[in-house]
Each structure stands twice: as structure tokens, then as C-alpha cells.
């Protein structure tokens, strides 16, 4: 079970930081929920949940990893 909306004022985040930052925040939320439930979503699962293309999710995941976030999806290659 996933919830994209955590009840926080997303309109404020969208206005102040932009849609990419909002989407990345939602991605982190979805990944955390999946992990606590013992699941690992695919890039396609995440794209469907957020209504975007797979390539958008891949770009966002790359950006989050570059920022030091630990993000893992099913099918992702793990670095040593």
C-alpha cells in the first residue's frame, strides 16, 4: 500500500522548489513505504504511481543517488 500524498502542503513545495523536487520527495516516500512493507518497486511501478515516464523516474533516482540518498528499486544494480 502506497500513499503519494503525506498530507503536507505540496502546493507550497511545488511553488517554492518546483515539480522535480516535489516528485523526488514523493519518490523517497514511496520507496520508504515499500521498504517497510518488504517490497522493492520497479522503475515502472514508480512511474505509474506518479503518472510520469520511466525515464523521468530514472533521472530523479540518479539525482537522488548523487545527493547521497540510498534509493533501491527492483532490478537496480547495486554498487559495492
LINBEL-V189466 format. One line per field, one symbol per residue. ss: DSSP state (H for helix, E for strand, - for the rest). phi: phi as a letter, one per 30 degrees, with the letter a starting at -180 (. if undefined). psi: psi as a letter, one per 40 degrees, with the letter a starting at -180 (. if undefined). A space follows every 10 residues. Layout:
BEGIN
ss: ???
phi: ???
psi: ???
END
This chain:
BEGIN
ss: ---------H HHHHHHH-HH HHHHHHHHHH HHHHHH---- --HHHHHHHH ---HHHHHHH HHHHHH---- ----------
phi: .cbdcciddd dddeddbjdd ddddddeedd ddddddcibb ddededdddc ibdedddedd dddddddjdd bbbdjddcdd
psi: hihdheeigd ddddddeidd dddddddddd ddddddefih iiddddddde fiiddddddd ddddddeeih hhiheihhi.
END
